[in-house]
């Protein structure tokens, strides 16, 4: 029973970390990185940024999924 309580506390801390990141960084990141390339070079650079963001988002999702 004590072990379950400890697991719950750790879970709650992990969830709070994820929510804090989303609140403090997620929205700012998204609002900063929403653009349309006006040239092929710029469009490719934006695509690369998006791909990098997808990697980070997937890692975040995987970590959140582990919490559940």
mmJSON file of the N, C-alpha and C atoms, coordinates in Angstrom:
{"data_MODEL":{"atom_site":{
"group_PDB":["ATOM","ATOM","ATOM","ATOM","ATOM","ATOM","ATOM","ATOM","ATOM","ATOM","ATOM","ATOM","ATOM","ATOM","ATOM","ATOM","ATOM","ATOM","ATOM","ATOM","ATOM","ATOM","ATOM","ATOM","ATOM","ATOM","ATOM","ATOM","ATOM","ATOM","ATOM","ATOM","ATOM","ATOM","ATOM","ATOM","ATOM","ATOM","ATOM","ATOM","ATOM","ATOM","ATOM","ATOM","ATOM","ATOM","ATOM","ATOM","ATOM","ATOM","ATOM","ATOM","ATOM","ATOM","ATOM","ATOM","ATOM","ATOM","ATOM","ATOM","ATOM","ATOM","ATOM","ATOM","ATOM","ATOM","ATOM","ATOM","ATOM","ATOM","ATOM","ATOM","ATOM","ATOM","ATOM","ATOM","ATOM","ATOM","ATOM","ATOM","ATOM","ATOM","ATOM","ATOM","ATOM","ATOM","ATOM","ATOM","ATOM","ATOM","ATOM","ATOM","ATOM","ATOM","ATOM","ATOM","ATOM","ATOM","ATOM","ATOM","ATOM","ATOM","ATOM","ATOM","ATOM","ATOM","ATOM","ATOM","ATOM","ATOM","ATOM","ATOM","ATOM","ATOM","ATOM","ATOM","ATOM","ATOM","ATOM","ATOM","ATOM","ATOM","ATOM","ATOM","ATOM","ATOM","ATOM","ATOM","ATOM","ATOM","ATOM","ATOM","ATOM","ATOM","ATOM","ATOM","ATOM","ATOM","ATOM","ATOM","ATOM","ATOM","ATOM","ATOM","ATOM","ATOM","ATOM","ATOM","ATOM","ATOM","ATOM","ATOM","ATOM","ATOM","ATOM","ATOM","ATOM","ATOM","ATOM","ATOM","ATOM","ATOM","ATOM","ATOM","ATOM","ATOM","ATOM","ATOM","ATOM","ATOM","ATOM","ATOM","ATOM","ATOM","ATOM","ATOM","ATOM","ATOM","ATOM","ATOM","ATOM","ATOM","ATOM","ATOM","ATOM","ATOM","ATOM","ATOM","ATOM","ATOM","ATOM","ATOM","ATOM","ATOM","ATOM","ATOM","ATOM","ATOM","ATOM","ATOM","ATOM","ATOM","ATOM","ATOM"],
"id":[1,2,3,4,5,6,7,8,9,10,11,12,13,14,15,16,17,18,19,20,21,22,23,24,25,26,27,28,29,30,31,32,33,34,35,36,37,38,39,40,41,42,43,44,45,46,47,48,49,50,51,52,53,54,55,56,57,58,59,60,61,62,63,64,65,66,67,68,69,70,71,72,73,74,75,76,77,78,79,80,81,82,83,84,85,86,87,88,89,90,91,92,93,94,95,96,97,98,99,100,101,102,103,104,105,106,107,108,109,110,111,112,113,114,115,116,117,118,119,120,121,122,123,124,125,126,127,128,129,130,131,132,133,134,135,136,137,138,139,140,141,142,143,144,145,146,147,148,149,150,151,152,153,154,155,156,157,158,159,160,161,162,163,164,165,166,167,168,169,170,171,172,173,174,175,176,177,178,179,180,181,182,183,184,185,186,187,188,189,190,191,192,193,194,195,196,197,198,199,200,201,202,203,204],
"type_symbol":["N","C","C","N","C","C","N","C","C","N","C","C","N","C","C","N","C","C","N","C","C","N","C","C","N","C","C","N","C","C","N","C","C","N","C","C","N","C","C","N","C","C","N","C","C","N","C","C","N","C","C","N","C","C","N","C","C","N","C","C","N","C","C","N","C","C","N","C","C","N","C","C","N","C","C","N","C","C","N","C","C","N","C","C","N","C","C","N","C","C","N","C","C","N","C","C","N","C","C","N","C","C","N","C","C","N","C","C","N","C","C","N","C","C","N","C","C","N","C","C","N","C","C","N","C","C","N","C","C","N","C","C","N","C","C","N","C","C","N","C","C","N","C","C","N","C","C","N","C","C","N","C","C","N","C","C","N","C","C","N","C","C","N","C","C","N","C","C","N","C","C","N","C","C","N","C","C","N","C","C","N","C","C","N","C","C","N","C","C","N","C","C","N","C","C","N","C","C","N","C","C","N","C","C"],
"label_atom_id":["N","CA","C","N","CA","C","N","CA","C","N","CA","C","N","CA","C","N","CA","C","N","CA","C","N","CA","C","N","CA","C","N","CA","C","N","CA","C","N","CA","C","N","CA","C","N","CA","C","N","CA","C","N","CA","C","N","CA","C","N","CA","C","N","CA","C","N","CA","C","N","CA","C","N","CA","C","N","CA","C","N","CA","C","N","CA","C","N","CA","C","N","CA","C","N","CA","C","N","CA","C","N","CA","C","N","CA","C","N","CA","C","N","CA","C","N","CA","C","N","CA","C","N","CA","C","N","CA","C","N","CA","C","N","CA","C","N","CA","C","N","CA","C","N","CA","C","N","CA","C","N","CA","C","N","CA","C","N","CA","C","N","CA","C","N","CA","C","N","CA","C","N","CA","C","N","CA","C","N","CA","C","N","CA","C","N","CA","C","N","CA","C","N","CA","C","N","CA","C","N","CA","C","N","CA","C","N","CA","C","N","CA","C","N","CA","C","N","CA","C","N","CA","C","N","CA","C","N","CA","C","N","CA","C","N","CA","C"],
"label_alt_id":[null,null,null,null,null,null,null,null,null,null,null,null,null,null,null,null,null,null,null,null,null,null,null,null,null,null,null,null,null,null,null,null,null,null,null,null,null,null,null,null,null,null,null,null,null,null,null,null,null,null,null,null,null,null,null,null,null,null,null,null,null,null,null,null,null,null,null,null,null,null,null,null,null,null,null,null,null,null,null,null,null,null,null,null,null,null,null,null,null,null,null,null,null,null,null,null,null,null,null,null,null,null,null,null,null,null,null,null,null,null,null,null,null,null,null,null,null,null,null,null,null,null,null,null,null,null,null,null,null,null,null,null,null,null,null,null,null,null,null,null,null,null,null,null,null,null,null,null,null,null,null,null,null,null,null,null,null,null,null,null,null,null,null,null,null,null,null,null,null,null,null,null,null,null,null,null,null,null,null,null,null,null,null,null,null,null,null,null,null,null,null,null,null,null,null,null,null,null,null,null,null,null,null,null],
"label_comp_id":["UNK","UNK","UNK","UNK","UNK","UNK","UNK","UNK","UNK","UNK","UNK","UNK","UNK","UNK","UNK","UNK","UNK","UNK","UNK","UNK","UNK","UNK","UNK","UNK","UNK","UNK","UNK","UNK","UNK","UNK","UNK","UNK","UNK","UNK","UNK","UNK","UNK","UNK","UNK","UNK","UNK","UNK","UNK","UNK","UNK","UNK","UNK","UNK","UNK","UNK","UNK","UNK","UNK","UNK","UNK","UNK","UNK","UNK","UNK","UNK","UNK","UNK","UNK","UNK","UNK","UNK","UNK","UNK","UNK","UNK","UNK","UNK","UNK","UNK","UNK","UNK","UNK","UNK","UNK","UNK","UNK","UNK","UNK","UNK","UNK","UNK","UNK","UNK","UNK","UNK","UNK","UNK","UNK","UNK","UNK","UNK","UNK","UNK","UNK","UNK","UNK","UNK","UNK","UNK","UNK","UNK","UNK","UNK","UNK","UNK","UNK","UNK","UNK","UNK","UNK","UNK","UNK","UNK","UNK","UNK","UNK","UNK","UNK","UNK","UNK","UNK","UNK","UNK","UNK","UNK","UNK","UNK","UNK","UNK","UNK","UNK","UNK","UNK","UNK","UNK","UNK","UNK","UNK","UNK","UNK","UNK","UNK","UNK","UNK","UNK","UNK","UNK","UNK","UNK","UNK","UNK","UNK","UNK","UNK","UNK","UNK","UNK","UNK","UNK","UNK","UNK","UNK","UNK","UNK","UNK","UNK","UNK","UNK","UNK","UNK","UNK","UNK","UNK","UNK","UNK","UNK","UNK","UNK","UNK","UNK","UNK","UNK","UNK","UNK","UNK","UNK","UNK","UNK","UNK","UNK","UNK","UNK","UNK","UNK","UNK","UNK","UNK","UNK","UNK"],
"label_asym_id":["A","A","A","A","A","A","A","A","A","A","A","A","A","A","A","A","A","A","A","A","A","A","A","A","A","A","A","A","A","A","A","A","A","A","A","A","A","A","A","A","A","A","A","A","A","A","A","A","A","A","A","A","A","A","A","A","A","A","A","A","A","A","A","A","A","A","A","A","A","A","A","A","A","A","A","A","A","A","A","A","A","A","A","A","A","A","A","A","A","A","A","A","A","A","A","A","A","A","A","A","A","A","A","A","A","A","A","A","A","A","A","A","A","A","A","A","A","A","A","A","A","A","A","A","A","A","A","A","A","A","A","A","A","A","A","A","A","A","A","A","A","A","A","A","A","A","A","A","A","A","A","A","A","A","A","A","A","A","A","A","A","A","A","A","A","A","A","A","A","A","A","A","A","A","A","A","A","A","A","A","A","A","A","A","A","A","A","A","A","A","A","A","A","A","A","A","A","A","A","A","A","A","A","A"],
"label_entity_id":["1","1","1","1","1","1","1","1","1","1","1","1","1","1","1","1","1","1","1","1","1","1","1","1","1","1","1","1","1","1","1","1","1","1","1","1","1","1","1","1","1","1","1","1","1","1","1","1","1","1","1","1","1","1","1","1","1","1","1","1","1","1","1","1","1","1","1","1","1","1","1","1","1","1","1","1","1","1","1","1","1","1","1","1","1","1","1","1","1","1","1","1","1","1","1","1","1","1","1","1","1","1","1","1","1","1","1","1","1","1","1","1","1","1","1","1","1","1","1","1","1","1","1","1","1","1","1","1","1","1","1","1","1","1","1","1","1","1","1","1","1","1","1","1","1","1","1","1","1","1","1","1","1","1","1","1","1","1","1","1","1","1","1","1","1","1","1","1","1","1","1","1","1","1","1","1","1","1","1","1","1","1","1","1","1","1","1","1","1","1","1","1","1","1","1","1","1","1","1","1","1","1","1","1"],
"label_seq_id":[1,1,1,2,2,2,3,3,3,4,4,4,5,5,5,6,6,6,7,7,7,8,8,8,9,9,9,10,10,10,11,11,11,12,12,12,13,13,13,14,14,14,15,15,15,16,16,16,17,17,17,18,18,18,19,19,19,20,20,20,21,21,21,22,22,22,23,23,23,24,24,24,25,25,25,26,26,26,27,27,27,28,28,28,29,29,29,30,30,30,31,31,31,32,32,32,33,33,33,34,34,34,35,35,35,36,36,36,37,37,37,38,38,38,39,39,39,40,40,40,41,41,41,42,42,42,43,43,43,44,44,44,45,45,45,46,46,46,47,47,47,48,48,48,49,49,49,50,50,50,51,51,51,52,52,52,53,53,53,54,54,54,55,55,55,56,56,56,57,57,57,58,58,58,59,59,59,60,60,60,61,61,61,62,62,62,63,63,63,64,64,64,65,65,65,66,66,66,67,67,67,68,68,68],
"pdbx_PDB_ins_code":[null,null,null,null,null,null,null,null,null,null,null,null,null,null,null,null,null,null,null,null,null,null,null,null,null,null,null,null,null,null,null,null,null,null,null,null,null,null,null,null,null,null,null,null,null,null,null,null,null,null,null,null,null,null,null,null,null,null,null,null,null,null,null,null,null,null,null,null,null,null,null,null,null,null,null,null,null,null,null,null,null,null,null,null,null,null,null,null,null,null,null,null,null,null,null,null,null,null,null,null,null,null,null,null,null,null,null,null,null,null,null,null,null,null,null,null,null,null,null,null,null,null,null,null,null,null,null,null,null,null,null,null,null,null,null,null,null,null,null,null,null,null,null,null,null,null,null,null,null,null,null,null,null,null,null,null,null,null,null,null,null,null,null,null,null,null,null,null,null,null,null,null,null,null,null,null,null,null,null,null,null,null,null,null,null,null,null,null,null,null,null,null,null,null,null,null,null,null,null,null,null,null,null,null],
"Cartn_x":[0.825,0.0,0.874,1.912,2.83,3.514,3.86,4.49,3.54,2.267,1.283,1.165,1.209,1.122,2.33,3.503,4.716,4.631,4.148,3.983,3.026,1.966,1.007,1.664,2.452,3.138,4.109,4.861,5.799,5.031,3.935,3.097,2.595,2.108,1.58,2.674,3.871,4.984,5.338,5.365,5.686,4.634,3.38,2.298,2.438,2.74,2.881,4.037,5.119,6.247,5.831,5.084,4.622,3.7,2.759,1.827,2.542,3.526,4.302,5.051,5.635,6.361,5.415,4.27,3.296,2.872,2.58,2.118,3.215,4.437,5.517,6.272,6.274,7.083,6.301,5.34,4.628,3.92,3.098,2.344,3.279,4.287,5.238,5.971,6.352,7.045,6.154,4.909,3.994,3.72,3.507,3.208,4.42,5.61,6.836,7.174,6.708,7.11,5.941,5.119,4.048,4.25,4.887,5.158,5.055,5.0,4.946,6.18,6.922,8.117,7.77,8.455,8.209,9.207,10.079,11.011,11.213,11.763,12.009,12.968,14.008,14.992,14.326,13.515,12.838,11.834,11.121,10.15,10.852,12.002,12.754,13.261,13.701,14.158,13.006,11.838,10.665,10.261,10.374,10.057,11.004,12.289,13.28,12.933,12.578,12.171,10.96,10.028,8.824,9.164,10.03,10.448,11.119,11.967,12.612,11.571,10.59,9.527,8.734,8.466,7.749,8.517,9.834,10.654,10.521,10.605,10.466,9.067,8.063,6.681,6.471,7.049,6.906,7.563,8.735,9.397,8.561,7.985,7.134,5.909,5.306,4.143,4.506,5.65,6.095,6.289,6.909,7.106,5.773,4.856,3.54,2.795,2.924,2.266,2.797,4.085,4.669,4.059,3.666,3.065,1.704,1.028,-0.3,-0.167],
"Cartn_y":[-1.194,0.0,1.264,1.254,2.39,2.556,1.432,1.46,2.072,1.744,2.312,3.819,4.233,5.668,6.409,5.796,6.387,6.471,5.416,5.424,6.526,6.72,7.774,9.149,9.363,10.647,10.904,9.892,10.025,10.308,9.6,9.814,11.255,11.751,13.111,14.138,13.901,14.812,14.79,13.608,13.486,14.173,13.984,14.637,16.149,16.635,18.077,18.629,17.881,18.32,18.444,17.479,17.517,18.711,18.904,20.025,21.364,21.463,22.701,23.008,21.965,22.19,22.693,22.049,22.464,23.906,24.24,25.593,26.633,26.32,27.305,27.345,26.248,26.199,25.793,24.927,24.381,25.432,26.23,27.252,28.287,28.7,29.687,29.124,27.877,27.241,27.214,26.809,26.721,28.087,29.094,30.416,31.018,30.653,31.175,30.468,29.252,28.445,28.109,29.08,28.877,29.888,29.458,30.343,29.581,30.331,29.749,30.241,29.308,29.697,30.431,31.526,32.305,31.965,31.027,30.518,29.034,28.335,26.909,26.682,27.502,27.37,27.558,28.593,28.872,27.769,27.287,26.211,24.949,24.653,23.473,23.651,24.847,25.12,24.953,25.451,25.302,23.837,23.091,21.662,20.94,21.305,20.693,21.006,22.251,22.629,21.811,21.658,20.9,19.441,18.865,17.479,17.331,18.301,18.274,18.371,19.247,19.387,18.094,17.439,16.162,15.135,15.122,14.196,14.484,15.752,16.136,15.795,16.088,15.798,14.301,13.506,12.054,11.55,12.073,11.687,12.089,13.275,13.737,12.846,12.5,11.618,10.255,9.723,8.42,8.466,9.532,9.668,9.797,10.564,10.708,9.38,8.631,7.329,6.367,6.448,5.597,5.9,7.154,7.537,6.887,6.632,6.04,4.548],
"Cartn_z":[0.0,0.0,0.0,0.784,0.807,-0.555,-1.168,-2.489,-3.53,-3.455,-4.382,-4.184,-2.949,-2.641,-3.22,-3.071,-3.62,-5.143,-5.782,-7.24,-7.674,-6.93,-7.244,-7.148,-6.118,-5.958,-7.108,-7.487,-8.604,-9.893,-10.102,-11.276,-11.322,-10.21,-10.163,-10.462,-9.96,-10.238,-11.726,-12.307,-13.731,-14.596,-14.255,-14.994,-14.888,-13.709,-13.516,-14.347,-14.447,-15.278,-16.74,-17.23,-18.617,-18.828,-17.932,-18.06,-17.961,-17.072,-16.949,-18.239,-18.844,-20.095,-21.175,-21.281,-22.299,-22.065,-20.824,-20.503,-20.724,-20.304,-20.35,-21.674,-22.413,-23.624,-24.871,-24.72,-25.872,-26.7,-26.07,-26.797,-27.417,-26.66,-27.19,-28.397,-28.309,-29.429,-30.661,-30.469,-31.609,-32.222,-31.389,-31.933,-32.635,-32.191,-32.793,-34.104,-34.255,-35.395,-36.325,-36.586,-37.56,-38.681,-39.717,-40.838,-42.141,-43.211,-44.545,-45.292,-45.853,-46.595,-47.876,-48.109,-49.331,-50.429,-50.121,-51.127,-50.838,-51.801,-51.609,-50.444,-50.366,-49.288,-47.918,-47.801,-46.52,-46.199,-47.189,-46.969,-46.478,-47.042,-46.592,-45.163,-44.836,-43.469,-42.481,-42.855,-41.989,-41.87,-42.954,-42.91,-41.958,-42.001,-41.098,-39.647,-39.371,-38.01,-37.568,-38.49,-38.167,-37.881,-38.677,-38.452,-37.088,-36.739,-35.421,-34.309,-34.506,-33.511,-33.378,-34.497,-34.443,-33.62,-33.77,-32.985,-31.49,-31.128,-29.72,-29.219,-30.033,-29.64,-29.465,-30.342,-30.229,-28.951,-28.631,-27.385,-26.178,-26.231,-25.136,-25.01,-26.138,-26.132,-25.559,-25.974,-25.473,-23.964,-23.474,-22.029,-21.299,-21.865,-21.242,-21.253,-22.341,-22.442,-21.385,-21.09,-20.048,-18.682,-18.485,-17.206,-17.012,-18.11,-18.025,-17.951],
"occupancy":[1.0,1.0,1.0,1.0,1.0,1.0,1.0,1.0,1.0,1.0,1.0,1.0,1.0,1.0,1.0,1.0,1.0,1.0,1.0,1.0,1.0,1.0,1.0,1.0,1.0,1.0,1.0,1.0,1.0,1.0,1.0,1.0,1.0,1.0,1.0,1.0,1.0,1.0,1.0,1.0,1.0,1.0,1.0,1.0,1.0,1.0,1.0,1.0,1.0,1.0,1.0,1.0,1.0,1.0,1.0,1.0,1.0,1.0,1.0,1.0,1.0,1.0,1.0,1.0,1.0,1.0,1.0,1.0,1.0,1.0,1.0,1.0,1.0,1.0,1.0,1.0,1.0,1.0,1.0,1.0,1.0,1.0,1.0,1.0,1.0,1.0,1.0,1.0,1.0,1.0,1.0,1.0,1.0,1.0,1.0,1.0,1.0,1.0,1.0,1.0,1.0,1.0,1.0,1.0,1.0,1.0,1.0,1.0,1.0,1.0,1.0,1.0,1.0,1.0,1.0,1.0,1.0,1.0,1.0,1.0,1.0,1.0,1.0,1.0,1.0,1.0,1.0,1.0,1.0,1.0,1.0,1.0,1.0,1.0,1.0,1.0,1.0,1.0,1.0,1.0,1.0,1.0,1.0,1.0,1.0,1.0,1.0,1.0,1.0,1.0,1.0,1.0,1.0,1.0,1.0,1.0,1.0,1.0,1.0,1.0,1.0,1.0,1.0,1.0,1.0,1.0,1.0,1.0,1.0,1.0,1.0,1.0,1.0,1.0,1.0,1.0,1.0,1.0,1.0,1.0,1.0,1.0,1.0,1.0,1.0,1.0,1.0,1.0,1.0,1.0,1.0,1.0,1.0,1.0,1.0,1.0,1.0,1.0,1.0,1.0,1.0,1.0,1.0,1.0],
"B_iso_or_equiv":[0.0,0.0,0.0,0.0,0.0,0.0,0.0,0.0,0.0,0.0,0.0,0.0,0.0,0.0,0.0,0.0,0.0,0.0,0.0,0.0,0.0,0.0,0.0,0.0,0.0,0.0,0.0,0.0,0.0,0.0,0.0,0.0,0.0,0.0,0.0,0.0,0.0,0.0,0.0,0.0,0.0,0.0,0.0,0.0,0.0,0.0,0.0,0.0,0.0,0.0,0.0,0.0,0.0,0.0,0.0,0.0,0.0,0.0,0.0,0.0,0.0,0.0,0.0,0.0,0.0,0.0,0.0,0.0,0.0,0.0,0.0,0.0,0.0,0.0,0.0,0.0,0.0,0.0,0.0,0.0,0.0,0.0,0.0,0.0,0.0,0.0,0.0,0.0,0.0,0.0,0.0,0.0,0.0,0.0,0.0,0.0,0.0,0.0,0.0,0.0,0.0,0.0,0.0,0.0,0.0,0.0,0.0,0.0,0.0,0.0,0.0,0.0,0.0,0.0,0.0,0.0,0.0,0.0,0.0,0.0,0.0,0.0,0.0,0.0,0.0,0.0,0.0,0.0,0.0,0.0,0.0,0.0,0.0,0.0,0.0,0.0,0.0,0.0,0.0,0.0,0.0,0.0,0.0,0.0,0.0,0.0,0.0,0.0,0.0,0.0,0.0,0.0,0.0,0.0,0.0,0.0,0.0,0.0,0.0,0.0,0.0,0.0,0.0,0.0,0.0,0.0,0.0,0.0,0.0,0.0,0.0,0.0,0.0,0.0,0.0,0.0,0.0,0.0,0.0,0.0,0.0,0.0,0.0,0.0,0.0,0.0,0.0,0.0,0.0,0.0,0.0,0.0,0.0,0.0,0.0,0.0,0.0,0.0,0.0,0.0,0.0,0.0,0.0,0.0],
"pdbx_formal_charge":[null,null,null,null,null,null,null,null,null,null,null,null,null,null,null,null,null,null,null,null,null,null,null,null,null,null,null,null,null,null,null,null,null,null,null,null,null,null,null,null,null,null,null,null,null,null,null,null,null,null,null,null,null,null,null,null,null,null,null,null,null,null,null,null,null,null,null,null,null,null,null,null,null,null,null,null,null,null,null,null,null,null,null,null,null,null,null,null,null,null,null,null,null,null,null,null,null,null,null,null,null,null,null,null,null,null,null,null,null,null,null,null,null,null,null,null,null,null,null,null,null,null,null,null,null,null,null,null,null,null,null,null,null,null,null,null,null,null,null,null,null,null,null,null,null,null,null,null,null,null,null,null,null,null,null,null,null,null,null,null,null,null,null,null,null,null,null,null,null,null,null,null,null,null,null,null,null,null,null,null,null,null,null,null,null,null,null,null,null,null,null,null,null,null,null,null,null,null,null,null,null,null,null,null],
"auth_seq_id":[1,1,1,2,2,2,3,3,3,4,4,4,5,5,5,6,6,6,7,7,7,8,8,8,9,9,9,10,10,10,11,11,11,12,12,12,13,13,13,14,14,14,15,15,15,16,16,16,17,17,17,18,18,18,19,19,19,20,20,20,21,21,21,22,22,22,23,23,23,24,24,24,25,25,25,26,26,26,27,27,27,28,28,28,29,29,29,30,30,30,31,31,31,32,32,32,33,33,33,34,34,34,35,35,35,36,36,36,37,37,37,38,38,38,39,39,39,40,40,40,41,41,41,42,42,42,43,43,43,44,44,44,45,45,45,46,46,46,47,47,47,48,48,48,49,49,49,50,50,50,51,51,51,52,52,52,53,53,53,54,54,54,55,55,55,56,56,56,57,57,57,58,58,58,59,59,59,60,60,60,61,61,61,62,62,62,63,63,63,64,64,64,65,65,65,66,66,66,67,67,67,68,68,68],
"auth_comp_id":["UNK","UNK","UNK","UNK","UNK","UNK","UNK","UNK","UNK","UNK","UNK","UNK","UNK","UNK","UNK","UNK","UNK","UNK","UNK","UNK","UNK","UNK","UNK","UNK","UNK","UNK","UNK","UNK","UNK","UNK","UNK","UNK","UNK","UNK","UNK","UNK","UNK","UNK","UNK","UNK","UNK","UNK","UNK","UNK","UNK","UNK","UNK","UNK","UNK","UNK","UNK","UNK","UNK","UNK","UNK","UNK","UNK","UNK","UNK","UNK","UNK","UNK","UNK","UNK","UNK","UNK","UNK","UNK","UNK","UNK","UNK","UNK","UNK","UNK","UNK","UNK","UNK","UNK","UNK","UNK","UNK","UNK","UNK","UNK","UNK","UNK","UNK","UNK","UNK","UNK","UNK","UNK","UNK","UNK","UNK","UNK","UNK","UNK","UNK","UNK","UNK","UNK","UNK","UNK","UNK","UNK","UNK","UNK","UNK","UNK","UNK","UNK","UNK","UNK","UNK","UNK","UNK","UNK","UNK","UNK","UNK","UNK","UNK","UNK","UNK","UNK","UNK","UNK","UNK","UNK","UNK","UNK","UNK","UNK","UNK","UNK","UNK","UNK","UNK","UNK","UNK","UNK","UNK","UNK","UNK","UNK","UNK","UNK","UNK","UNK","UNK","UNK","UNK","UNK","UNK","UNK","UNK","UNK","UNK","UNK","UNK","UNK","UNK","UNK","UNK","UNK","UNK","UNK","UNK","UNK","UNK","UNK","UNK","UNK","UNK","UNK","UNK","UNK","UNK","UNK","UNK","UNK","UNK","UNK","UNK","UNK","UNK","UNK","UNK","UNK","UNK","UNK","UNK","UNK","UNK","UNK","UNK","UNK","UNK","UNK","UNK","UNK","UNK","UNK"],
"auth_asym_id":["A","A","A","A","A","A","A","A","A","A","A","A","A","A","A","A","A","A","A","A","A","A","A","A","A","A","A","A","A","A","A","A","A","A","A","A","A","A","A","A","A","A","A","A","A","A","A","A","A","A","A","A","A","A","A","A","A","A","A","A","A","A","A","A","A","A","A","A","A","A","A","A","A","A","A","A","A","A","A","A","A","A","A","A","A","A","A","A","A","A","A","A","A","A","A","A","A","A","A","A","A","A","A","A","A","A","A","A","A","A","A","A","A","A","A","A","A","A","A","A","A","A","A","A","A","A","A","A","A","A","A","A","A","A","A","A","A","A","A","A","A","A","A","A","A","A","A","A","A","A","A","A","A","A","A","A","A","A","A","A","A","A","A","A","A","A","A","A","A","A","A","A","A","A","A","A","A","A","A","A","A","A","A","A","A","A","A","A","A","A","A","A","A","A","A","A","A","A","A","A","A","A","A","A"],
"auth_atom_id":["N","CA","C","N","CA","C","N","CA","C","N","CA","C","N","CA","C","N","CA","C","N","CA","C","N","CA","C","N","CA","C","N","CA","C","N","CA","C","N","CA","C","N","CA","C","N","CA","C","N","CA","C","N","CA","C","N","CA","C","N","CA","C","N","CA","C","N","CA","C","N","CA","C","N","CA","C","N","CA","C","N","CA","C","N","CA","C","N","CA","C","N","CA","C","N","CA","C","N","CA","C","N","CA","C","N","CA","C","N","CA","C","N","CA","C","N","CA","C","N","CA","C","N","CA","C","N","CA","C","N","CA","C","N","CA","C","N","CA","C","N","CA","C","N","CA","C","N","CA","C","N","CA","C","N","CA","C","N","CA","C","N","CA","C","N","CA","C","N","CA","C","N","CA","C","N","CA","C","N","CA","C","N","CA","C","N","CA","C","N","CA","C","N","CA","C","N","CA","C","N","CA","C","N","CA","C","N","CA","C","N","CA","C","N","CA","C","N","CA","C","N","CA","C","N","CA","C","N","CA","C","N","CA","C","N","CA","C"],
"pdbx_PDB_model_num":[1,1,1,1,1,1,1,1,1,1,1,1,1,1,1,1,1,1,1,1,1,1,1,1,1,1,1,1,1,1,1,1,1,1,1,1,1,1,1,1,1,1,1,1,1,1,1,1,1,1,1,1,1,1,1,1,1,1,1,1,1,1,1,1,1,1,1,1,1,1,1,1,1,1,1,1,1,1,1,1,1,1,1,1,1,1,1,1,1,1,1,1,1,1,1,1,1,1,1,1,1,1,1,1,1,1,1,1,1,1,1,1,1,1,1,1,1,1,1,1,1,1,1,1,1,1,1,1,1,1,1,1,1,1,1,1,1,1,1,1,1,1,1,1,1,1,1,1,1,1,1,1,1,1,1,1,1,1,1,1,1,1,1,1,1,1,1,1,1,1,1,1,1,1,1,1,1,1,1,1,1,1,1,1,1,1,1,1,1,1,1,1,1,1,1,1,1,1,1,1,1,1,1,1]
}}}
